[in-house]
Amino acid sequence: MPKLTINYTQDIDTVYRFVTDPDVVKKRSESFGEKNIRIQVDEAGGTKTITSTREIDSDLPGFAKRLCNANNTNVERREWR
């Protein structure tokens, strides 16, 4: 599974609240024009898991429109410890 490291200038508590707040996650998706956004938050064993399911419209080039669907459902799962 891929791993990503990001360095923030804010303190860890501020960043943690920001990335695990379901309202913030939903607003971020809305700002990108995503639709039918559902956010699920689970906590177990010191890990908070945010699962975001949303529909994303893509502006596909003409040739790709015949091969791909312009509307896709994206499921993103992030674990924070």
N, C-alpha and C positions, 0 to 999 in steps of 0.2 A: 504494500500500500504506500502511495506517495506521502511524503512528509514536507511540510512547509514551515519555515521559521520566519517570523516577522518581528522586528524590533520596534517598540513603541516608546514615545517620549513620556507618556503618562505613567503613573504608578500602576502596579499590577492589579490592585482592587478596582480602580476606575476602568481599566481595560476589560477585566473579567466581567464586570457588570454590563459593560457595553456589548460585548460579544455574546453574552448569554441571555440578554433581555429579549423575550419573544416579540415585544412591541417594536423594538429597534430593528430586529431582523426582518419583521414584516414591512416596516416603513422603508427599509433599504430595498427590498424587492419591489415594492410599489413604485419607488422612485425610478426604477429601471423599466417600468411599464409591464411588469409581470402580473399575471392574473391568477385567480383561484388559489390564493396563497394559504397554505396551512402550515402552522408551526406546532411541533410537538416537543416538549421538554421532559426529559427523564433524568433522574438522579439516582446513582447507585455507587457504592464503594468509593466515594470521593470524586467521582467523574460525573460531569453534567453533559448530557448528550442533547444537542439541538438538531432535530430533523425538520428540514424545510422542504415542502413539496409545492411546486408552482408550475404554471404554464408559461412558456416563453415563446413569443412570436419571433420568427427570423425573417429577415429580408433577403431571400435567396435570389441568386442570379437566375436568369431564364432557364438555362440548361438544367440546373439543379432542381427546379420546381417540378420537373417530371420524375425525378428520382427520390426526392425527400419531401417530407411533410414540413410545412412552414411553421406549424404549431407543435411544440414538443413539451412533454411533462418532464420536469427535472426534479430529482430527489437528491438532496444534499444532506449529508450527515456529518456533523462535527462533534468531536469529543474534546472537552476542556477539563483539565485536571489542575 
